[in-house]
Amino acid sequence: MAPESKEALRAKFRELTRQKEDLEVRIAAAAARLDAPGGPGPTAPLVDAEGFPRADVGDLAAARRDRHALACWTNDHKALMREVEAVVHALMAVEQGGGAAGRGGAGAEDGAGPAKIEAGEAAAAPVAAAATAQQQQQQQQQQQQQQQQSYAPFAIVGDVAPCSPAAAAGMRVGDLILSLAGVDASAAGAAGVAATTGATTAEAGGGGGGEAAARPLLDQAAAALAAGEGQRVACAVLREGRRVALELTPRRWAGRGLLGCHLRALALPSGGGEDRGGGDGGGDRGDRGDRGDRGNGA
C-alpha cells in the first residue's frame, strides 16, 4: 500500500481537527448543563442517603442522558486524539523524507534552505495542536477527579447532644459530613498513608478499605477542631440530598467533647460513579463519638 501524500495527510489532519473541535463543544455544553443550578454535576450521586432520587435535581432523566453522552464523547475524544497523533507522525515522516530526497538530488540548490524551513513549520503546527489538546484533556480529567472526591461524604452524624455546640450550629442526626474544619475527602490520598494507624484509635470490629481511608480524615478534623477551639469553623453536610453549610464553634461546654456530636466514618468511593458505599461505616467500629468526648473535638 502506497503511503499517503502530504496533501492527503494535511486534509485528514484538518478534518480530524474539525471533528475534535465539534466534540469539545458538545462536551462543554453537556458539562455546563450538569453544573448549572438544579443540576447534579458530572459525578455527584443522583440519590440521597436513603437511596431516593435527589429532590434538588430538576430533571433526573436529562441528567442521566447528559452524563451518558459526556462519557461517550470523552471516549470518542480520546480515540480521535490517537488518530490525530498518528496523522502527525505520518506527516512528519513525509516531510522528513521529502527533505532528505531534496538534499540528495538537488544538493546545494538555492531553494533547498527555504523549502526545508517551510516543511519544518508545516510539521510543527500539527504537533503543537496535538500537544495542546492532550494537555486540555488531562486537565479536564483532573478536574473531574477532584470534583468526585470533593462530593464524597466521609462521616455521618450518629448523635447530637442537646444544648451542645453542634446542636446550636444546626447539625442533625443523619447529616453526611462533606467537609469539616477544612478537611474533606479530597485529602483521602494523604490520609491513606496514616490509615495503618487507625486500628489504634478504633474499637474492635471489621470494615472496608474505603472506611479505613476515611478514619484518618476524622482524626485530621478532630485535630483541626482542637487547634481552633473557640473559633468559628466551616462545615458542609449533605442533608436529604441538599448541600447545607454550617458554622461551628468548638468549645468547652457542660457536656463532653468540643462539639457534643457522635461521628462515624463512612466508606469512601474507590473511583466509581454514583455509589457512595459504606453505609454507616461498618457500625460502631468507625465511631468517633467516644474519641471526641475524650477531647478530640467531636
Solvent accessible surface area in square Angstrom, and as a share of the most:
residue,aa,sasa,rsa
1,M,235,1.05
2,A,84,0.65
3,P,123,0.77
4,E,74,0.33
5,S,61,0.39
6,K,65,0.28
7,E,117,0.53
8,A,41,0.32
9,L,5,0.03
10,R,77,0.28
11,A,47,0.37
12,K,82,0.35
13,F,29,0.12
14,R,152,0.56
15,E,70,0.31
16,L,10,0.05
17,T,32,0.19
18,R,135,0.49
19,Q,67,0.30
20,K,23,0.10
21,E,91,0.41
22,D,57,0.30
23,L,22,0.11
24,E,50,0.22
25,V,102,0.59
26,R,110,0.40
27,I,11,0.06
28,A,61,0.47
29,A,44,0.34
30,A,0,0.00
31,A,27,0.21
32,A,62,0.48
33,R,127,0.46
34,L,3,0.01
35,D,80,0.42
36,A,42,0.33
37,P,141,0.89
38,G,44,0.42
39,G,27,0.26
40,P,5,0.03
41,G,2,0.02
42,P,21,0.13
43,T,28,0.16
44,A,3,0.02
45,P,14,0.09
46,L,2,0.01
47,V,49,0.28
48,D,22,0.11
49,A,63,0.49
50,E,140,0.63
51,G,49,0.47
52,F,125,0.52
53,P,83,0.52
54,R,32,0.12
55,A,74,0.57
56,D,48,0.25
57,V,12,0.07
58,G,72,0.70
59,D,80,0.41
60,L,44,0.22
61,A,56,0.43
62,A,28,0.22
63,A,7,0.05
64,R,126,0.46
65,R,151,0.55
66,D,18,0.09
67,R,29,0.10
68,H,126,0.56
69,A,24,0.18
70,L,11,0.06
71,A,55,0.43
72,C,54,0.32
73,W,55,0.19
74,T,22,0.13
75,N,91,0.47
76,D,71,0.37
77,H,11,0.05
78,K,66,0.28
79,A,40,0.31
80,L,12,0.06
81,M,8,0.04
82,R,154,0.56
83,E,91,0.41
84,V,4,0.02
85,E,71,0.32
86,A,61,0.48
87,V,12,0.07
88,V,7,0.04
89,H,107,0.48
90,A,39,0.30
91,L,3,0.01
92,M,58,0.26
93,A,63,0.48
94,V,48,0.28
95,E,14,0.06
96,Q,118,0.53
97,G,42,0.40
98,G,46,0.44
99,G,24,0.23
100,A,51,0.39
101,A,71,0.55
102,G,32,0.31
103,R,132,0.48
104,G,71,0.68
105,G,71,0.69
106,A,35,0.27
107,G,44,0.42
108,A,105,0.81
109,E,108,0.49
110,D,139,0.72
111,G,49,0.47
112,A,33,0.25
113,G,40,0.39
114,P,88,0.56
115,A,60,0.47
116,K,124,0.53
117,I,113,0.57
118,E,118,0.53
119,A,23,0.18
120,G,41,0.40
121,E,114,0.51
122,A,24,0.18
123,A,12,0.09
124,A,58,0.45
125,A,63,0.49
126,P,7,0.05
127,V,60,0.34
128,A,59,0.46
129,A,43,0.34
130,A,10,0.08
131,A,43,0.33
132,T,69,0.40
133,A,2,0.02
134,Q,69,0.31
135,Q,109,0.48
136,Q,92,0.41
137,Q,30,0.13
138,Q,107,0.47
139,Q,105,0.47
140,Q,54,0.24
141,Q,57,0.25
142,Q,104,0.46
143,Q,111,0.49
144,Q,48,0.21
145,Q,112,0.50
146,Q,113,0.50
147,Q,60,0.26
148,Q,34,0.15
149,Q,80,0.35
150,S,45,0.29
151,Y,72,0.28
152,A,5,0.04
153,P,2,0.02
154,F,0,0.00
155,A,0,0.00
156,I,29,0.15
157,V,1,0.01
158,G,22,0.21
159,D,78,0.40
160,V,25,0.14
161,A,29,0.23
162,P,112,0.70
163,C,119,0.71
164,S,0,0.00
165,P,5,0.03
166,A,0,0.00
167,A,38,0.29
168,A,85,0.66
169,A,25,0.20
170,G,32,0.31
171,M,9,0.04
172,R,141,0.52
173,V,95,0.55
174,G,35,0.33
175,D,3,0.01
176,L,7,0.03
177,I,0,0.00
178,L,5,0.02
179,S,26,0.17
180,L,1,0.01
181,A,20,0.15
182,G,78,0.75
183,V,14,0.08
184,D,37,0.19
185,A,4,0.03
186,S,56,0.36
187,A,31,0.24
188,A,20,0.15
189,G,60,0.58
190,A,75,0.58
191,A,1,0.01
192,G,32,0.31
193,V,125,0.72
194,A,46,0.36
195,A,26,0.20
196,T,121,0.70
197,T,81,0.47
198,G,6,0.05
199,A,71,0.55
200,T,117,0.68
201,T,38,0.22
202,A,19,0.15
203,E,76,0.34
204,A,104,0.81
205,G,55,0.53
206,G,55,0.53
207,G,51,0.49
208,G,44,0.42
209,G,62,0.59
210,G,24,0.23
211,E,4,0.02
212,A,29,0.23
213,A,23,0.18
214,A,0,0.00
215,R,9,0.03
216,P,5,0.03
217,L,0,0.00
218,L,5,0.03
219,D,42,0.22
220,Q,65,0.29
221,A,1,0.01
222,A,8,0.06
223,A,63,0.49
224,A,36,0.28
225,L,2,0.01
226,A,46,0.36
227,A,89,0.69
228,G,10,0.10
229,E,73,0.33
230,G,51,0.49
231,Q,114,0.51
232,R,183,0.67
233,V,24,0.14
234,A,74,0.57
235,C,3,0.02
236,A,9,0.07
237,V,0,0.00
238,L,21,0.10
239,R,38,0.14
240,E,129,0.58
241,G,1,0.01
242,R,115,0.42
243,R,146,0.53
244,V,41,0.23
245,A,92,0.71
246,L,22,0.11
247,E,99,0.44
248,L,0,0.00
249,T,44,0.26
250,P,0,0.00
251,R,97,0.35
252,R,153,0.56
253,W,53,0.19
254,A,112,0.87
255,G,31,0.30
256,R,152,0.55
257,G,7,0.07
258,L,1,0.00
259,L,0,0.00
260,G,7,0.07
261,C,5,0.03
262,H,46,0.20
263,L,5,0.02
264,R,48,0.18
265,A,0,0.00
266,L,8,0.04
267,A,19,0.15
268,L,20,0.10
269,P,40,0.25
270,S,123,0.79
271,G,58,0.56
272,G,39,0.37
273,G,54,0.52
274,E,65,0.29
275,D,110,0.57
276,R,39,0.14
277,G,39,0.38
278,G,33,0.32
279,G,57,0.55
280,D,59,0.30
281,G,1,0.01
282,G,43,0.41
283,G,27,0.26
284,D,102,0.53
285,R,43,0.16
286,G,0,0.00
287,D,15,0.08
288,R,2,0.01
289,G,0,0.00
290,D,65,0.34
291,R,50,0.18
292,G,0,0.00
293,D,37,0.19
294,R,162,0.59
295,G,30,0.29
296,N,24,0.12
297,G,0,0.00
298,A,6,0.04
